[in-house]
Amino acid sequence: MQTYGLFFLVAVAIGGVAWVFLYPILSGERKTERRMASVARSEPMARPTRMAQKPRREQIEGTLKELEERQKKARRAPLSVRIAQAGLNWSKRRFILTSVALGILAFLIAVPMGVGLLSALAFAFAAGFGLPVWLLKFLKKRRESRFLDALPDAVDVIVRGIKAGLPLLDSLKLIAAESPEPVRSEFRSIIETQTVGIPLGEACLKLYERIPLPEANFFGIVVSIQQRAGGNLSEALGNLSRVLRDRKKMKGKIKAMSQEAKASAAIIGSLPILVLSLVYFTSPSYIELLWTDQLGRIMLGCSAIWMSTGIFVMRKMINFDF
């Protein structure tokens, strides 16, 4: 009898637990309570328009994050890319051979002058490594400056073409045919890249790899986002054109305001060389000790290092990046 009673109590306990935890789920009472709570809460519901805009906003944010990751990976460009950015059609092998030839030529010129082996090696290193790198940077900056001068007009032409009913690709072809260099060749590269099957937005993003400028990056981002998420391209490019012209004006103002400091730095940096040259022409025996005596060479080298350090510091102070 006690066994039956214990069995009955255990069955009642199990039934009570099942009633408390399983019945609301099986009967749907919990769903009903949640629905009533959502109706009864005082906070407003999200608008349908906001819900419709959320996927597009998330898509744009994902695109921007992807572009930032690409830029971080492409910050240090290889030698072949830097040669292309300078506007040269040289191969990597030709550039290296030319650099080696310049180094050997500088060494052969410096040895008969009696400057010493270390000085000759320093001249060879400067001519074989420093001069080609400096030349690449100079040609790259000159090409980028020409690109910036012509880019706002090219964007305006694209805006007018889109407003007139032309497709974006036809407007780009118009730029590739009528704009000055290097805008013409860069937009021609965009069209050629798109012809082989790459989407137009991806082709415009590759412009930043050949012209590593914020303005080129802006153009690629605007076109890429419009191709992926849609939107008014003519309005976006019109705003971009205005931003480009404002940046150009700001750069001109900065250049004008810093011109006095640049002139002072140029005068201060050239004074030792001018004084050295004048003293050499007036009394050579007095100044020849700087490169004939060992102590004079050490003093000349230390002076060159300190002068170079001062010039670099002044250049860093008067160069403004924005």
Secondary structure as GFF3:
##gff-version 3
##sequence-region A 1 322
A	DSSP	alpha_helix	2	21	.	.	.	ID=ss1
A	DSSP	alpha_helix	23	27	.	.	.	ID=ss2
A	DSSP	alpha_helix	29	40	.	.	.	ID=ss3
A	DSSP	alpha_helix	48	73	.	.	.	ID=ss4
A	DSSP	alpha_helix	79	85	.	.	.	ID=ss5
A	DSSP	alpha_helix	92	110	.	.	.	ID=ss6
A	DSSP	alpha_helix	117	125	.	.	.	ID=ss7
A	DSSP	pi_helix	126	130	.	.	.	ID=ss8
A	DSSP	alpha_helix	131	163	.	.	.	ID=ss9
A	DSSP	alpha_helix	168	178	.	.	.	ID=ss10
A	DSSP	alpha_helix	183	195	.	.	.	ID=ss11
A	DSSP	alpha_helix	200	205	.	.	.	ID=ss12
A	DSSP	alpha_helix	207	210	.	.	.	ID=ss13
A	DSSP	alpha_helix	214	229	.	.	.	ID=ss14
A	DSSP	alpha_helix	233	257	.	.	.	ID=ss15
A	DSSP	alpha_helix	259	282	.	.	.	ID=ss16
A	DSSP	alpha_helix	284	287	.	.	.	ID=ss17
A	DSSP	alpha_helix	289	292	.	.	.	ID=ss18
A	DSSP	alpha_helix	294	318	.	.	.	ID=ss19
###
